[in-house]
Amino acid sequence: KIFFKKKKKKRGQGAEKVWQPLEQRMWDLCILCVVLKVTKEERQVAEKKEKNEPCRAAPLVITFPGFGLNSSEGLRRRKRDWVIPPINVAENSRGPFPQMLVSIRSDQDQDISIRYSITGVGADQPPNEVFNIDPVLGKMFVTKPLDREHRSSYHLRAHAVDMNGNQVENPIDLYIFVIDMNDNRPEFKNQVYNGSVDEGSKPGTYVMHLSAFDADDNTTANGMVRYRILSQTPHSPIPNMFTINSETGDIVTVAPGLDREKVSQYTIIVQATDMEGNLNFGLSNTATAIITVTDINDNPPMLTSRTFSGEVPENRVDVVVANLTVIDADQPHSPNWNAIYRIISGDPSGHFTIRTDPVTNDGMVTVVKPVDFEMNRAFMLTVVVSNQAHLASGIQSSLQSTAGVTISVQDVNEAPYFPTNPKHIRFEEGVPAGTSLTTFSAADPDRLQMQQTIRYSKLNDPADWLSINRTNGQIVTTAMLDRESIYVKNNIYEATFLATDNGFPAASGTGTLQIYLIDINDNPPALIPKESQICERMNRNVNSVNITAADADTDPNAGPFVFELPNFPTSIRRNWTISRINGDYARLGLRYQIYLEPGMYEVPVIVSDSGNPPLSNRSLIKVKVCPCDENGDCTTLGAVAAAGLGTGAIISILICIIILLSMVLLFVVWIKRREKERQTKQLLIDPEDDVRDNILKYDEEGGGEEDQDYDLSQLQQPDSLEHIISKPPGVRRVDERPIIPESQYPIRPVVPHPGDIGDFIHEGLRAADNDPTAPPYDSLLVFDYEGSGSTAGSVSSLNSSSTGDQDYDYLNDWGPRFKKLADMYGGGDDD
């Protein structure tokens, strides 16, 4: 128990010089004593920790330093603040709790009542109430076990106040350190680590890194982790192919002999132990390291044979003619395994290439350029194979990487061909039929083994102008060639011919003949336009029309054109005149001060072209002469007059139109009136045979014999089936017209027949009897159908329950249709 007493300050400069060194020595001695005691306590705690005993250090008494001035003693020296040593508390203590840590007191507790308190994290701040203090005695306690991994230290402040809450001492800082215990195992971040190393690697080659974390204090042995390898699978070629750095966790190779083709993967169990690897005191954990031996190109590809062979038909491409097989021990489908084939000799023209099968790695010799049997009957190729990746250092190519490939070419029947295709020739149009134009012959490429005959035929001749000799290919015209034909495009006529040999199977080739037709002057010009109009009196510009000509020929057989008026009849030159505008246009108009009646005039014009010799054409242009308005346009009356109709003719036409409209109107009125009379006319039947007054509707409520306004048109056959077809599927009304083909009913008029109603009904009855597909339209409607198979007997066997007498003689007045009922119920007097 350490108690620090206050020293009074000596007054005077001389005394100060003597007292200060002594006081300093006393302070140093006190500090040394405290440090020695704390060191002793720590050693006791460490010894008990090794013996797994709970640590109970002797409580330390901490005294507040001096504070303020004492008024009774005058000026006093403030006591120097002491450096309080930290308080060490072992984590995971088993108690009992609360456990006293230190005693705090003030040297003024002899004079006044002191109350002690602590503040800070763990006291009045979260986590609260880890530490508390006896306010009277000043004893500080820890209330629960501490966890260094959760919090390694606490900083508290101790306070001393009087009963009024006034501060008596300066607060002192208390540092509480949680002493670490080895209560955490090393933990690997992953349970399985993956690494790789090239096959053939030298000893000392880095492979991979493993690391484990220990939550204990890494400045002590509790957190110092060491690594070691427990096992290696497989043990080939030796059990210890790898080692691990005990401190860093780096795995490296320690022996040569890694070969992927023998062992492709190793599994290593690594152990991490704390306490610097002490297996007796330390805690351990394990992880798995999977080391994949990566492939290097240490095995060159080897062809399975020194010679290969194949055959190919001539003129074929994209055909595999030979298959080269190869063996490579490296990892499949990797650059070290993928084969690349090259043709180093035997194919200077590049007819073949070798493609690699991505699945089997075989080489497929493929034709990329057609081969000709007549040029090469066989090819001797030299092929070399290699990998995509270069061979590893020190690995030499195998002699089996080179092989010879023999390709035989098969002769096939080749089609004849035209050496010049298309063939161009020039001829003037108008060549007569039977003219020999050229010889269009073909050649047969089969010159060595096959001697064949070629036959010619016409494949396409749009205008049917040509023929070809079947044996020698001579082209002869069968009609005159015309450059202006629709089959000639840009002065060229094109025809296609076929050359066929007599091989087996027969082969044929096509050739195109293009004939350039030279134009001759064989088409006279035609006048344009064919119709026009001018004013009868107006200025010269409106009193004339511009004309030109069209010629199917081309220069120099077309324009410029010459326009002339004929000498006969003489009235043409007397009334009309032509003036030249340019080589292609002229102006046709009335002579000056010449007046013509409005009407249509045909003016002949002679047009000549510039050919040698020139061709002329006499054409007619219809010119309409009419009165014009101020804008130079023909008036409506003038247009009619110019059409050749006089005023009297126009009036006659209008009168005829009015008479025709009147007749149509009278006919419509007569028809309407006749329909009205027909509707109001009584039926021409015997009143005794009229049964309409006795037909009742029972499918509606109300009514009776007074409801006699019937519409007989409902008994007629409907003209349309849309109202039936549009109905949803289900049970149809029995009087609906079926969709299936039916018998032809007699055609009836729209309105009821004005004759005997009996004939009308008999006609419908006959039509219904002859129609087996559906009930007639004028049959009764079924409204209460409830299915077939009634369990009740026939009602015809039941006797009438009526006991009274009833007179049925009135049935005789209903006509012949109720005669049978009258006989049954009326006594049977009538036959």
Rosetta blueprint (number, residue, H / E / L):
1 K L
2 I L
3 F L
4 F L
5 K L
6 K L
7 K L
8 K L
9 K L
10 K L
11 R L
12 G L
13 Q H
14 G H
15 A H
16 E H
17 K H
18 V H
19 W H
20 Q H
21 P H
22 L H
23 E H
24 Q H
25 R H
26 M H
27 W H
28 D H
29 L H
30 C H
31 I H
32 L H
33 C H
34 V H
35 V H
36 L H
37 K H
38 V H
39 T H
40 K H
41 E H
42 E H
43 R H
44 Q H
45 V H
46 A H
47 E H
48 K H
49 K H
50 E H
51 K L
52 N L
53 E L
54 P L
55 C L
56 R L
57 A L
58 A L
59 P L
60 L E
61 V E
62 I E
63 T E
64 F L
65 P L
66 G L
67 F L
68 G L
69 L L
70 N E
71 S L
72 S L
73 E L
74 G E
75 L L
76 R L
77 R L
78 R L
79 K L
80 R L
81 D L
82 W L
83 V L
84 I L
85 P L
86 P L
87 I E
88 N E
89 V E
90 A E
91 E L
92 N L
93 S L
94 R L
95 G L
96 P L
97 F L
98 P L
99 Q E
100 M E
101 L E
102 V E
103 S E
104 I E
105 R E
106 S L
107 D L
108 Q L
109 D L
110 Q L
111 D L
112 I L
113 S L
114 I L
115 R E
116 Y E
117 S E
118 I E
119 T E
120 G E
121 V E
122 G L
123 A L
124 D L
125 Q E
126 P L
127 P L
128 N L
129 E L
130 V L
131 F E
132 N E
133 I E
134 D L
135 P L
136 V L
137 L L
138 G L
139 K E
140 M E
141 F E
142 V E
143 T L
144 K L
145 P L
146 L L
147 D L
148 R L
149 E L
150 H L
151 R L
152 S L
153 S E
154 Y E
155 H E
156 L E
157 R E
158 A E
159 H E
160 A E
161 V E
162 D L
163 M L
164 N L
165 G L
166 N L
167 Q E
168 V L
169 E L
170 N L
171 P L
172 I E
173 D E
174 L E
175 Y E
176 I E
177 F E
178 V E
179 I E
180 D L
181 M L
182 N L
183 D L
184 N L
185 R L
186 P L
187 E E
188 F E
189 K L
190 N L
191 Q L
192 V E
193 Y E
194 N E
195 G E
196 S E
197 V E
198 D E
199 E L
200 G L
201 S L
202 K L
203 P L
204 G L
205 T L
206 Y E
207 V E
208 M E
209 H E
210 L L
211 S L
212 A E
213 F E
214 D L
215 A L
216 D L
217 D L
218 N L
219 T L
220 T L
221 A H
222 N H
223 G H
224 M L
225 V L
226 R E
227 Y E
228 R E
229 I E
230 L E
231 S E
232 Q E
233 T E
234 P L
235 H L
236 S L
237 P L
238 I L
239 P L
240 N L
241 M L
242 F E
243 T E
244 I E
245 N L
246 S L
247 E L
248 T L
249 G L
250 D E
251 I E
252 V E
253 T E
254 V L
255 A L
256 P L
257 G L
258 L L
259 D L
260 R L
261 E L
262 K L
263 V L
264 S L
265 Q E
266 Y E
267 T E
268 I E
269 I E
270 V E
271 Q E
272 A E
273 T E
274 D L
275 M H
276 E H
277 G H
278 N L
279 L L
280 N L
281 F L
282 G L
283 L L
284 S E
285 N E
286 T E
287 A E
288 T E
289 A E
290 I E
291 I E
292 T E
293 V E
294 T E
295 D L
296 I L
297 N L
298 D L
299 N L
300 P L
301 P L
302 M E
303 L E
304 T L
305 S L
306 R L
307 T E
308 F E
309 S E
310 G E
311 E E
312 V E
313 P E
314 E L
315 N L
316 R L
317 V L
318 D L
319 V L
320 V E
321 V E
322 A E
323 N E
324 L E
325 T L
326 V E
327 I E
328 D L
329 A L
330 D L
331 Q L
332 P L
333 H L
334 S L
335 P L
336 N L
337 W L
338 N L
339 A E
340 I E
341 Y E
342 R E
343 I E
344 I E
345 S E
346 G L
347 D L
348 P L
349 S L
350 G L
351 H L
352 F E
353 T E
354 I E
355 R E
356 T E
357 D L
358 P L
359 V L
360 T L
361 N L
362 D L
363 G E
364 M E
365 V E
366 T E
367 V E
368 V L
369 K L
370 P L
371 V L
372 D L
373 F L
374 E L
375 M L
376 N L
377 R L
378 A E
379 F E
380 M E
381 L E
382 T E
383 V E
384 V E
385 V E
386 S E
387 N E
388 Q L
389 A L
390 H L
391 L L
392 A L
393 S L
394 G L
395 I L
396 Q L
397 S L
398 S L
399 L H
400 Q H
401 S H
402 T E
403 A E
404 G E
405 V E
406 T E
407 I E
408 S E
409 V E
410 Q E
411 D L
412 V L
413 N L
414 E L
415 A L
416 P L
417 Y E
418 F L
419 P L
420 T L
421 N L
422 P L
423 K E
424 H E
425 I E
426 R E
427 F E
428 E E
429 E L
430 G L
431 V L
432 P L
433 A L
434 G L
435 T L
436 S E
437 L E
438 T E
439 T E
440 F L
441 S L
442 A L
443 A E
444 D L
445 P L
446 D L
447 R L
448 L L
449 Q L
450 M L
451 Q L
452 Q L
453 T L
454 I E
455 R E
456 Y E
457 S E
458 K E
459 L E
460 N E
461 D L
462 P L
463 A L
464 D L
465 W L
466 L E
467 S E
468 I E
469 N L
470 R L
471 T L
472 N L
473 G L
474 Q E
475 I E
476 V E
477 T E
478 T L
479 A L
480 M L
481 L L
482 D L
483 R L
484 E L
485 S L
486 I L
487 Y L
488 V L
489 K E
490 N L
491 N L
492 I E
493 Y E
494 E E
495 A E
496 T E
497 F E
498 L E
499 A E
500 T E
501 D E
502 N L
503 G L
504 F L
505 P L
506 A L
507 A L
508 S E
509 G E
510 T E
511 G E
512 T E
513 L E
514 Q E
515 I E
516 Y E
517 L E
518 I E
519 D L
520 I L
521 N L
522 D L
523 N L
524 P L
525 P L
526 A E
527 L E
528 I E
529 P L
530 K L
531 E E
532 S E
533 Q E
534 I E
535 C E
536 E L
537 R L
538 M L
539 N L
540 R L
541 N L
542 V L
543 N L
544 S E
545 V E
546 N E
547 I E
548 T E
549 A E
550 A E
551 D L
552 A L
553 D L
554 T L
555 D L
556 P L
557 N L
558 A L
559 G L
560 P L
561 F L
562 V E
563 F E
564 E E
565 L L
566 P L
567 N L
568 F L
569 P L
570 T H
571 S H
572 I H
573 R H
574 R H
575 N H
576 W E
577 T E
578 I E
579 S E
580 R E
581 I L
582 N L
583 G L
584 D L
585 Y E
586 A E
587 R E
588 L E
589 G E
590 L E
591 R L
592 Y L
593 Q L
594 I L
595 Y L
596 L L
597 E L
598 P L
599 G E
600 M E
601 Y E
602 E E
603 V E
604 P E
605 V E
606 I E
607 V E
608 S E
609 D L
610 S L
611 G L
612 N L
613 P L
614 P L
615 L L
616 S E
617 N E
618 R E
619 S E
620 L E
621 I E
622 K E
623 V E
624 K E
625 V E
626 C E
627 P L
628 C E
629 D L
630 E L
631 N L
632 G L
633 D L
634 C E
635 T L
636 T H
637 L H
638 G H
639 A H
640 V H
641 A H
642 A H
643 A L
644 G L
645 L L
646 G L
647 T H
648 G H
649 A H
650 I H
651 I H
652 S H
653 I H
654 L H
655 I H
656 C H
657 I H
658 I H
659 I H
660 L H
661 L H
662 S H
663 M H
664 V H
665 L H
666 L H
667 F H
668 V H
669 V H
670 W H
671 I H
672 K H
673 R H
674 R H
675 E H
676 K H
677 E H
678 R H
679 Q H
680 T H
681 K L
682 Q L
683 L L
684 L L
685 I L
686 D L
687 P H
688 E H
689 D H
690 D L
691 V L
692 R H
693 D H
694 N H
695 I L
696 L L
697 K L
698 Y L
699 D L
700 E L
701 E L
702 G L
703 G L
704 G L
705 E L
706 E L
707 D L
708 Q L
709 D L
710 Y L
711 D L
712 L H
713 S H
714 Q H
715 L H
716 Q L
717 Q L
718 P L
719 D L
720 S L
721 L L
722 E H
723 H H
724 I H
725 I H
726 S L
727 K L
728 P L
729 P L
730 G L
731 V L
732 R L
733 R L
734 V L
735 D L
736 E L
737 R L
738 P L
739 I L
740 I L
741 P L
742 E L
743 S L
744 Q L
745 Y L
746 P L
747 I L
748 R L
749 P L
750 V L
751 V L
752 P L
753 H L
754 P L
755 G L
756 D L
757 I H
758 G H
759 D H
760 F H
761 I H
762 H H
763 E H
764 G H
765 L H
766 R H
767 A H
768 A H
769 D H
770 N L
771 D L
772 P L
773 T L
774 A L
775 P L
776 P L
777 Y L
778 D L
779 S L
780 L L
781 L L
782 V L
783 F L
784 D L
785 Y L
786 E L
787 G L
788 S L
789 G L
790 S L
791 T L
792 A L
793 G L
794 S L
795 V H
796 S H
797 S H
798 L L
799 N L
800 S L
801 S L
802 S L
803 T L
804 G L
805 D L
806 Q L
807 D L
808 Y L
809 D H
810 Y H
811 L H
812 N H
813 D H
814 W H
815 G L
816 P H
817 R H
818 F H
819 K H
820 K H
821 L H
822 A H
823 D H
824 M H
825 Y H
826 G L
827 G L
828 G L
829 D L
830 D L
831 D L
